[in-house]
Amino acid sequence: MPRPRLHRWARRVILVIRHGKTYEVLAANKLDDGFDASPALVDGAIYLRGYKNLYCIAAN
């Protein structure tokens, strides 16, 4: 089964989408920040540089 993908939407909402024949939104996470930089993928984590903070999204 393909792993879920993260996508940016509306500059402040991160969507987790299941990849398949049809897309399914698994989660929508709102961050109180703006983003213009590309995400960085390092050792299984995603780093997002916002205007106010640096975010790390990773599995537990």
C-alpha positions as CSV (number, residue, x, y, z in Angstrom):
1,M,0.0,0.0,0.0
2,P,1.5,3.4,-0.9
3,R,2.4,5.7,2.0
4,P,0.3,8.9,2.6
5,R,1.6,12.1,1.0
6,L,1.7,15.6,2.4
7,H,0.5,18.4,0.2
8,R,0.2,22.2,0.8
9,W,-3.1,23.9,0.4
10,A,-4.2,27.5,1.0
11,R,-0.7,28.3,2.5
12,R,-1.8,27.4,6.0
13,V,-3.3,23.9,5.8
14,I,-1.2,20.7,5.3
15,L,-3.2,17.9,3.8
16,V,-2.3,14.2,4.3
17,I,-3.5,12.4,1.2
18,R,-3.6,8.7,0.5
19,H,-2.3,7.9,-2.9
20,G,-4.3,5.5,-5.1
21,K,-6.8,5.4,-8.0
22,T,-8.7,8.2,-6.2
23,Y,-7.2,10.5,-3.6
24,E,-8.5,10.4,-0.1
25,V,-7.8,13.2,2.4
26,L,-6.7,11.5,5.6
27,A,-6.1,14.7,7.7
28,A,-6.0,18.4,7.4
29,N,-3.7,20.2,9.8
30,K,-3.9,24.0,10.2
31,L,-0.7,25.8,11.2
32,D,-0.8,29.4,12.3
33,D,2.0,30.5,10.1
34,G,2.7,31.2,6.4
35,F,5.0,29.3,4.1
36,D,6.9,30.2,1.0
37,A,9.9,27.8,1.3
38,S,10.1,24.3,-0.1
39,P,9.9,21.5,2.5
40,A,13.1,19.7,3.3
41,L,13.1,15.9,3.7
42,V,15.7,14.6,6.1
43,D,15.9,11.1,7.7
44,G,12.2,10.4,7.3
45,A,11.1,13.8,8.7
46,I,9.7,16.8,6.8
47,Y,10.9,20.2,7.9
48,L,8.8,23.3,7.0
49,R,10.2,26.8,7.4
50,G,7.4,29.2,8.3
51,Y,7.5,32.9,8.7
52,K,7.5,32.5,12.5
53,N,8.7,29.0,13.3
54,L,10.5,25.9,12.0
55,Y,8.3,22.8,12.0
56,C,9.3,19.1,12.0
57,I,6.7,16.5,10.9
58,A,7.8,12.9,11.7
59,A,6.3,9.6,12.8
60,N,6.6,8.8,16.5
